[in-house]
Amino acid sequence: MKKKYLKKMLKILFILASLFSLTFVPWTLVKAWGKPLPDTIQEQLEEALDYGFEGMIVYIDKAGQDPQSFASGWHNRETKTPAKPKALFKIASISKLYDAVAVTKLVNQGRLSLDKTVADYLPELKDKIEYVDKITLRQMIQHKSGIPNFTDAPKFWEAPTETFEESLALIEGKPANFKPGEDYEYCNTNYLFINKIMDNELGYGNFQFIKEEILNPLGLKNTFSSLKEVNLDSVMSGYHLGYAHDIKTNDYGMHATAEDVGIFLRALNNGSVFEGGEQEIYASIYQFEHSGWVPGYQSFAKYYKDIDAVIIAFYNTTDPKLFNWNLSEIINKRIYKILKKQK
C-alpha cells in the first residue's frame, strides 16, 4: 500500500514539475522557429515585426542574381518614417572584420608583426596589463589574449567611454582572465588595443587607412567611422527595452548601409579585397563573417557557401537579456531557408 501511494505521489510530482517547467519555455522563440516559412523574404521581414522588432533591413547578394534590398517597420518610430533599405546603421562588432583586414595589409607591408607583443607596440601598458609582454598581436586578433573586457564594466552601455584612456582605466590593473593563448574569450579590449597600435604605426587614424585600402577600391561611399561623420537623419533609429526613446545619438563607432557591408563581405569571401599574399595571412588569423550588438542595434553579416550568398540583416530593437538576439538568429536562418528554396 505504501509503495502504491509513493508511486502515485511521485507521478503527481513529476506531472507538476513538468507543468511548472513549461512556464519557462520561451514560447515566442518556439513559435518563430516552428512557424511555416513564408514564400518571400519581404513576408518574413513583415512577420518579424509581430515579435516586437521596430524595424529591419536586409541585403542579399546571391550568385547569379541581382542584389536585393528589403526593409520593414520604422526608420523612425516617433515620426512614423518607414524603414529605408539604404539607411545607415550602427554595425558594432562587424567593424572587427575591417580592422582585421587592415592589420593583414599592414603585416603584408612589413609594418606590423603578428608575433610582436603588446609591450612591443604599447610599452606604456607594461605596468597596467598583466602578461603584456607575452600577449601577441595575433592572440588579440583571435581573442586569445586573456585581457579583461572593458565593455563588461557595470552600466558601460549607459555611458560609454569616449577615449582610449577612459576605456583603459576600466580594466587597468585587473588580473588576466587566463594566460595568453590558453583559452578563447571574445573581448572588445583586444580591438581597442589593435586600433591604437595601428594609429601609432600609421601616424594618423586607422579608419583613413581602411578608407584608402578597403573602402575606396570597392567603391564603398556609405561606410563611416562614427556618428560625427554622418547626417543624423540618415541613421536608422534604435530602441532598447527599458528606454522610451530613440537612442541613435549614442556614438558606438562605425556606421554603414547594409549594401556597403554586403559588398565588403562578398569581397572578403571571394578574396577581391586582398592583394598578393594577404588572403593567406587573413585566413590564418580571423573569420569571414561577423555579428554585432550595441543597445538599439543588432547586425549580422554572413556568407552561405552552399548557395554562394551574402546575407546582411539589421534589427533596430534590443533588450538587456538578449532575447531579441536569439529571436533574430532564428529569423536569419529562416531568411536563408527561403532564399535556398527560391530558384
C-alpha positions as CSV (number, residue, x, y, z in Angstrom):
1,M,0.0,0.0,0.0
2,K,2.8,2.4,0.9
3,K,4.6,1.6,-2.4
4,K,1.5,2.4,-4.4
5,Y,0.9,5.6,-2.5
6,L,4.6,6.6,-3.0
7,K,4.5,5.8,-6.8
8,K,1.3,7.9,-7.1
9,M,2.8,10.8,-5.3
10,L,6.0,10.7,-7.4
11,K,3.8,10.6,-10.5
12,I,1.9,13.7,-9.4
13,L,5.1,15.5,-8.5
14,F,6.6,14.6,-11.9
15,I,3.5,16.0,-13.7
16,L,3.6,19.2,-11.6
17,A,7.3,19.6,-12.2
18,S,6.7,19.2,-16.0
19,L,3.9,21.7,-16.0
20,F,6.0,24.2,-13.9
21,S,8.9,23.9,-16.4
22,L,6.7,24.7,-19.3
23,T,6.1,28.2,-17.8
24,F,9.8,28.9,-18.5
25,V,9.7,27.8,-22.2
26,P,10.4,30.7,-24.5
27,W,7.3,30.2,-26.5
28,T,7.9,33.1,-28.8
29,L,11.1,31.6,-29.9
30,V,9.4,28.2,-30.4
31,K,6.7,29.9,-32.4
32,A,9.2,31.8,-34.6
33,W,11.2,28.6,-35.2
34,G,8.3,26.3,-36.0
35,K,6.0,28.6,-38.0
36,P,5.6,27.7,-41.7
37,L,8.0,29.6,-43.9
38,P,6.5,32.4,-45.9
39,D,7.1,32.4,-49.7
40,T,9.2,35.7,-49.8
41,I,11.9,37.5,-47.9
42,Q,9.7,40.6,-47.6
43,E,6.9,38.5,-45.9
44,Q,9.5,37.2,-43.4
45,L,10.5,40.8,-42.6
46,E,6.9,41.7,-42.0
47,E,6.4,38.7,-39.8
48,A,9.4,39.8,-37.7
49,L,7.5,42.9,-36.7
50,D,5.0,40.7,-35.0
51,Y,7.7,39.7,-32.5
52,G,8.4,43.3,-31.3
53,F,11.1,44.5,-33.7
54,E,10.5,48.1,-34.6
55,G,12.3,47.8,-37.9
56,M,14.5,45.6,-40.1
57,I,16.8,45.9,-43.1
58,V,18.1,43.0,-45.2
59,Y,20.5,43.0,-48.1
60,I,21.1,39.8,-50.2
61,D,23.7,39.1,-52.8
62,K,23.2,35.6,-54.3
63,A,25.4,34.4,-57.1
64,G,23.7,34.6,-60.5
65,Q,21.1,37.2,-59.3
66,D,21.0,40.9,-58.9
67,P,21.5,42.1,-55.3
68,Q,18.2,42.7,-53.4
69,S,17.4,45.1,-50.6
70,F,14.4,44.8,-48.2
71,A,13.1,46.9,-45.3
72,S,10.1,46.7,-42.9
73,G,8.8,48.6,-39.9
74,W,10.1,52.1,-38.9
75,H,13.2,54.0,-39.8
76,N,12.0,56.4,-37.0
77,R,9.1,55.3,-34.9
78,E,8.4,58.8,-33.5
79,T,8.0,60.5,-36.9
80,K,6.4,57.3,-38.4
81,T,9.1,57.3,-41.1
82,P,9.1,53.9,-42.9
83,A,12.3,51.8,-42.8
84,K,14.7,52.6,-45.6
85,P,16.9,49.9,-47.3
86,K,19.8,52.3,-47.7
87,A,19.7,53.8,-44.2
88,L,22.9,54.0,-42.2
89,F,23.1,51.6,-39.2
90,K,25.5,51.1,-36.3
91,I,27.3,47.9,-37.3
92,A,29.0,47.4,-33.9
93,S,31.5,44.4,-33.9
94,I,31.2,43.8,-37.6
95,S,33.8,46.5,-37.7
96,K,36.3,43.9,-36.4
97,L,36.4,42.4,-39.9
98,Y,37.6,45.7,-41.4
99,D,40.2,46.0,-38.6
100,A,41.4,42.5,-39.2
101,V,41.8,43.2,-42.9
102,A,43.6,46.4,-42.2
103,V,46.0,44.6,-39.9
104,T,46.6,42.0,-42.6
105,K,47.5,44.6,-45.1
106,L,50.0,46.3,-42.6
107,V,51.5,42.9,-41.8
108,N,51.9,42.2,-45.5
109,Q,53.6,45.5,-46.0
110,G,56.0,44.7,-43.2
111,R,54.8,47.5,-40.9
112,L,53.3,45.2,-38.2
113,S,54.2,41.7,-37.0
114,L,51.7,39.2,-35.7
115,D,54.2,37.8,-33.3
116,K,55.2,41.0,-31.6
117,T,53.7,41.7,-28.2
118,V,51.5,44.4,-26.7
119,A,54.6,45.6,-24.8
120,D,56.5,45.9,-28.1
121,Y,53.8,48.2,-29.5
122,L,52.4,49.9,-26.4
123,P,55.2,50.0,-23.8
124,E,53.2,52.4,-21.7
125,L,51.0,49.5,-20.7
126,K,53.8,47.4,-19.1
127,D,52.6,48.1,-15.5
128,K,48.9,48.3,-16.3
129,I,48.0,45.0,-18.1
130,E,49.0,41.5,-16.9
131,Y,51.1,39.4,-19.4
132,V,51.6,42.5,-21.6
133,D,55.0,41.2,-22.6
134,K,53.5,37.8,-23.6
135,I,50.3,38.8,-25.5
136,T,50.9,38.9,-29.2
137,L,49.1,40.9,-31.9
138,R,47.9,37.5,-33.3
139,Q,46.4,36.5,-30.0
140,M,44.5,39.8,-29.7
141,I,43.0,39.4,-33.2
142,Q,41.9,35.9,-32.3
143,H,40.5,36.8,-28.8
144,K,43.1,34.6,-27.1
145,S,44.8,37.3,-25.0
146,G,43.0,36.9,-21.7
147,I,42.7,40.6,-21.3
148,P,39.6,41.7,-19.4
149,N,36.8,43.2,-21.5
150,F,36.4,46.9,-20.8
151,T,32.8,46.9,-22.1
152,D,31.8,44.4,-19.3
153,A,32.2,47.3,-16.8
154,P,28.9,47.9,-14.8
155,K,26.5,50.1,-16.7
156,F,29.0,50.6,-19.5
157,W,26.4,50.9,-22.2
158,E,24.6,53.6,-20.3
159,A,27.6,55.9,-20.5
160,P,30.2,54.5,-23.0
161,T,33.8,55.7,-22.8
162,E,34.9,58.2,-25.5
163,T,38.7,57.9,-25.4
164,F,41.3,55.2,-25.3
165,E,42.4,56.4,-21.8
166,E,38.9,56.2,-20.4
167,S,38.5,52.7,-21.8
168,L,41.8,51.6,-20.5
169,A,41.0,52.9,-17.0
170,L,38.1,50.4,-16.7
171,I,40.5,47.3,-16.9
172,E,43.8,48.8,-15.8
173,G,45.4,46.6,-13.1
174,K,42.9,43.9,-13.3
175,P,44.1,40.3,-13.4
176,A,44.0,38.4,-16.7
177,N,41.1,36.1,-17.3
178,F,43.6,33.4,-18.5
179,K,47.2,33.1,-19.7
180,P,47.7,34.3,-23.3
181,G,46.9,31.6,-25.8
182,E,45.5,29.1,-23.3
183,D,41.8,29.9,-23.9
184,Y,39.3,31.9,-26.0
185,E,37.1,34.8,-24.8
186,Y,35.5,37.4,-27.0
187,C,36.9,40.7,-25.8
188,N,36.5,44.3,-27.2
189,T,39.7,45.4,-25.4
190,N,41.7,43.4,-27.9
191,Y,40.5,45.6,-30.7
192,L,40.8,48.7,-28.6
193,F,44.5,47.9,-28.4
194,I,44.7,46.8,-32.1
195,N,43.3,50.2,-33.2
196,K,45.7,52.1,-31.0
197,I,48.6,50.0,-32.4
198,M,47.5,50.8,-36.0
199,D,47.1,54.5,-35.2
200,N,50.6,54.7,-33.8
201,E,52.2,52.9,-36.7
202,L,50.3,54.9,-39.3
203,G,50.7,58.3,-37.6
204,Y,47.0,59.0,-38.2
205,G,43.6,57.5,-37.5
206,N,43.4,53.9,-38.9
207,F,40.0,54.5,-40.4
208,Q,41.7,56.7,-43.0
209,F,43.8,53.6,-43.9
210,I,40.7,51.5,-44.1
211,K,39.1,54.0,-46.4
212,E,42.1,54.2,-48.7
213,E,42.9,50.5,-48.7
214,I,39.5,48.8,-48.4
215,L,36.5,51.1,-48.9
216,N,37.7,53.2,-51.9
217,P,38.9,50.3,-54.0
218,L,35.5,48.6,-53.5
219,G,33.6,51.8,-54.3
220,L,32.0,52.0,-50.8
221,K,30.9,55.5,-50.1
222,N,28.4,54.8,-47.3
223,T,30.7,53.5,-44.6
224,F,31.8,55.9,-41.9
225,S,34.0,55.8,-38.8
226,S,31.5,57.4,-36.4
227,L,28.2,59.3,-35.9
228,K,30.2,62.5,-36.3
229,E,30.7,61.9,-40.0
230,V,27.0,61.4,-41.0
231,N,23.7,63.2,-41.3
232,L,21.7,62.0,-38.2
233,D,18.5,61.8,-40.2
234,S,20.1,59.1,-42.4
235,V,20.7,56.8,-39.4
236,M,18.0,54.3,-38.6
237,S,16.6,54.8,-35.1
238,G,17.5,52.3,-32.4
239,Y,15.3,51.1,-29.5
240,H,16.3,49.3,-26.3
241,L,13.9,47.7,-23.9
242,G,13.7,49.9,-20.8
243,Y,14.4,53.1,-22.7
244,A,11.4,55.0,-24.0
245,H,13.2,57.0,-26.7
246,D,15.3,56.6,-29.8
247,I,19.0,56.1,-28.9
248,K,20.6,56.7,-32.2
249,T,22.5,59.7,-30.9
250,N,24.8,57.4,-28.9
251,D,28.0,57.0,-30.9
252,Y,29.2,53.4,-30.9
253,G,31.6,53.5,-33.8
254,M,31.2,52.5,-37.4
255,H,28.1,53.2,-39.4
256,A,27.2,51.7,-42.8
257,T,24.4,50.7,-45.1
258,A,23.5,47.0,-45.4
259,E,24.5,47.2,-49.1
260,D,28.0,48.5,-48.2
261,V,28.5,45.8,-45.6
262,G,27.3,43.2,-48.1
263,I,29.7,44.3,-50.9
264,F,32.6,44.3,-48.4
265,L,31.6,40.8,-47.1
266,R,31.4,39.4,-50.7
267,A,34.9,40.9,-51.4
268,L,36.2,39.4,-48.1
269,N,35.0,35.9,-49.0
270,N,36.0,35.9,-52.7
271,G,39.3,37.5,-51.9
272,S,39.0,40.6,-54.0
273,V,39.6,42.8,-51.0
274,F,43.1,41.4,-50.8
275,E,46.3,41.8,-52.7
276,G,49.0,39.2,-53.3
277,G,49.7,37.2,-50.1
278,E,47.2,38.9,-48.0
279,Q,44.4,36.4,-48.2
280,E,46.6,33.6,-46.8
281,I,47.6,35.8,-43.9
282,Y,44.0,36.8,-43.1
283,A,42.7,33.2,-43.3
284,S,45.3,32.2,-40.6
285,I,44.1,34.8,-38.1
286,Y,40.4,35.7,-38.4
287,Q,36.9,34.8,-39.6
288,F,35.0,35.6,-42.8
289,E,31.7,36.7,-41.2
290,H,30.6,38.5,-38.1
291,S,27.7,39.9,-36.0
292,G,27.4,42.9,-33.8
293,W,25.4,44.3,-30.9
294,V,25.1,47.6,-29.2
295,P,21.9,49.0,-27.4
296,G,19.3,49.5,-30.1
297,Y,21.2,47.7,-32.9
298,Q,21.8,44.1,-33.9
299,S,23.7,43.4,-37.1
300,F,24.6,40.2,-38.9
301,A,26.9,39.7,-41.8
302,K,27.0,36.1,-43.0
303,Y,28.2,34.3,-46.1
304,Y,26.5,31.0,-47.0
305,K,28.9,29.0,-49.2
306,D,26.3,26.3,-50.1
307,I,24.2,28.8,-52.0
308,D,27.0,31.3,-52.6
309,A,25.0,34.1,-50.9
310,V,25.8,37.0,-48.7
311,I,23.0,38.0,-46.3
312,I,23.2,41.2,-44.2
313,A,20.5,41.6,-41.6
314,F,19.9,44.7,-39.4
315,Y,17.4,44.8,-36.5
316,N,16.9,48.1,-34.6
317,T,15.4,46.7,-31.3
318,T,17.4,45.1,-28.5
319,D,16.9,44.0,-24.9
320,P,19.2,43.5,-21.9
321,K,18.7,39.7,-21.7
322,L,19.4,39.2,-25.4
323,F,16.0,37.6,-26.1
324,N,15.8,39.6,-29.3
325,W,19.3,38.4,-30.3
326,N,18.1,34.8,-30.1
327,L,15.0,35.7,-32.0
328,S,16.8,37.4,-34.7
329,E,19.1,34.4,-35.2
330,I,16.1,32.3,-35.8
331,I,14.7,34.8,-38.3
332,N,18.1,34.9,-40.1
333,K,18.0,31.1,-40.6
334,R,14.5,31.4,-42.0
335,I,15.6,34.0,-44.5
336,Y,18.4,31.7,-45.6
337,K,15.9,28.8,-46.0
338,I,13.6,31.0,-48.0
339,L,16.5,32.1,-50.2
340,K,17.6,28.5,-50.6
341,K,14.2,27.4,-51.8
342,Q,13.9,30.1,-54.3
343,K,15.2,29.5,-57.9
